[in-house]
Amino acid sequence: MATIYFIEAPKQNLVKVGRTNNIDQRFATLESMSPVPLRLRGTIDNVDASLENRLHKIFADLRRHGEWFEINEDLKKLMDNPESFDIQDYAEKEDAKKLPEFFEPTDDGDYKFVFGKHYDELLSDVIKLDYPYIDWILWQADFPLCVKELLASILDTTKK
C-alpha cells in the first residue's frame, strides 16, 4: 500500500502526482530541490501503488513535464476531496470525448472499433517488435484508455 500525493507549485499552476511510503520525507526532498515554493496539496492514503500510473494516464492531456501536470478544475476537485472524486467515472467521461475518432455507430445502436490509420500506426509496429514491447507501445500511444484495453485484448488473442 502506498500514499498518492499532490505537491503543488502554486505560482506555476502545476502539481506533481506521485507516490511514496513516507510523505514527509518525500515532500522535504522535493522542496529542498525545487527552485520555486511548493506545498502539499493533498494525499490519498493506503491505496494500491498502481493508482499513480492510472492517474497519470487519466490526466495525460495535462502533463507538462515528467510527473508534473497543469492544474484544471477536475484535478483541483480530486486534490481537494479525493474521497468524493469518482476516478473511474471521470476516466470514462474523458474517454467518451475521444470515442468518435475511434468508434462508429452500428445499425443496432452499438459501436464498432474503426482501425483505419490507427491500425497501421500501432499494429504494424507491434508486428515488427517482440511481444514484450506490446504493453509499452499500447500505453505510449495517444489513445483513450478504452481503446488501449480493446487493442490489448485483440493483441492477446494473436499471441495464442
C-alpha positions in Angstrom: 0.0 0.0 0.0 1.2 3.5 -0.8 0.3 7.2 -0.4 -0.5 9.1 -3.6 0.5 12.7 -3.2 -0.3 16.0 -4.9 2.6 18.5 -4.4 1.7 21.9 -5.9 3.9 24.6 -7.3 1.1 27.3 -7.0 2.6 30.1 -9.0 3.3 27.8 -11.9 -0.2 26.2 -11.7 1.5 22.8 -11.7 1.1 19.7 -9.4 3.3 16.7 -9.1 1.3 13.5 -8.9 3.4 10.8 -7.3 3.5 8.0 -4.7 5.6 7.4 -1.6 5.7 5.4 1.6 6.9 8.4 3.6 5.1 11.7 2.6 7.1 13.9 5.0 10.4 12.7 3.7 9.3 12.9 0.0 8.0 16.5 0.4 11.1 17.6 2.2 13.3 16.1 -0.6 11.3 17.8 -3.4 11.1 21.1 -1.5 14.8 21.2 -1.0 15.5 20.6 -4.7 12.8 23.0 -6.0 13.6 26.5 -7.3 10.0 27.5 -6.5 7.9 27.3 -3.4 5.9 24.0 -3.0 3.0 23.0 -0.9 1.5 19.6 -0.1 -2.0 19.9 -1.7 -3.4 16.5 -0.7 -2.9 12.8 -0.3 -4.7 9.6 -0.9 -3.5 7.2 1.8 -3.3 3.4 1.8 -4.0 2.7 -1.8 -2.6 0.4 -4.4 0.6 1.9 -6.0 -0.9 1.3 -9.4 -3.3 4.2 -8.8 -0.4 6.6 -9.5 0.0 5.3 -13.1 -3.7 5.3 -13.6 -3.9 9.0 -12.6 -1.0 9.8 -14.9 -2.9 8.2 -17.8 -6.2 9.8 -16.9 -4.7 13.3 -16.8 -2.2 12.7 -19.6 -3.6 15.7 -21.6 -2.5 17.9 -18.7 1.1 16.5 -18.4 3.7 19.3 -18.7 6.9 17.5 -17.7 7.6 14.1 -16.1 5.0 13.7 -13.3 4.1 17.4 -13.3 0.6 18.3 -14.5 -1.2 21.6 -15.2 -4.0 22.1 -12.7 -7.5 22.3 -14.1 -10.9 22.2 -12.3 -11.1 18.4 -12.3 -7.7 18.0 -10.9 -8.5 20.6 -8.2 -11.6 18.6 -7.3 -9.5 15.5 -6.9 -6.9 17.2 -4.8 -9.4 18.9 -2.6 -11.6 16.0 -1.9 -10.2 12.7 -3.2 -12.8 10.6 -1.4 -15.7 12.1 -3.3 -13.9 12.2 -6.7 -15.0 9.2 -8.8 -11.9 8.4 -10.7 -13.5 5.6 -12.9 -16.4 7.9 -13.9 -14.0 10.7 -14.8 -11.9 8.4 -16.9 -14.9 7.1 -18.8 -16.2 10.6 -19.5 -12.8 11.7 -20.8 -12.6 8.6 -23.0 -16.1 9.3 -24.3 -15.0 12.7 -25.6 -12.4 10.9 -27.8 -14.7 8.0 -28.9 -15.9 9.4 -32.2 -12.4 9.3 -33.6 -12.1 5.5 -32.8 -15.6 4.2 -32.9 -18.5 4.5 -35.3 -22.2 3.5 -34.5 -23.6 0.3 -35.9 -27.2 -0.2 -37.1 -28.2 -1.9 -33.8 -27.2 1.2 -31.7 -23.9 -0.2 -30.5 -20.4 0.9 -31.6 -17.6 -0.8 -33.5 -13.9 -0.1 -33.4 -12.6 1.5 -36.5 -8.9 0.7 -37.0 -8.2 2.9 -40.0 -4.9 4.8 -39.7 -4.6 3.7 -36.1 -4.3 0.1 -37.1 -1.4 1.0 -39.4 0.1 3.3 -36.8 0.1 0.9 -33.9 -0.3 -2.7 -35.0 2.3 -2.6 -37.8 4.9 -1.6 -35.2 3.8 -4.4 -33.0 4.3 -6.9 -35.8 7.9 -5.7 -36.2 8.7 -6.0 -32.5 8.7 -8.7 -29.9 5.7 -9.1 -27.8 7.3 -7.8 -24.6 7.1 -4.4 -26.2 3.3 -4.5 -26.8 2.4 -3.0 -23.4 4.9 -0.2 -23.9 3.5 0.6 -27.4 -0.1 0.5 -26.2 0.4 2.8 -23.3 2.7 5.2 -25.1 0.2 5.7 -28.0 -2.2 8.6 -27.6 -5.4 6.6 -27.5 -8.2 6.7 -24.9 -8.0 4.1 -22.2 -10.9 2.0 -23.5 -9.2 1.8 -26.9 -6.0 0.7 -25.4 -7.8 -2.0 -23.4 -9.6 -3.2 -26.6 -6.3 -3.3 -28.5 -4.6 -5.2 -25.7 -7.3 -7.8 -25.7 -7.1 -8.2 -29.5 -3.3 -8.5 -29.3 -3.6 -11.0 -26.5 -5.6 -13.3 -28.8 -3.0 -13.1 -31.5 -0.3 -14.3 -29.1 -2.1 -17.6 -28.6 
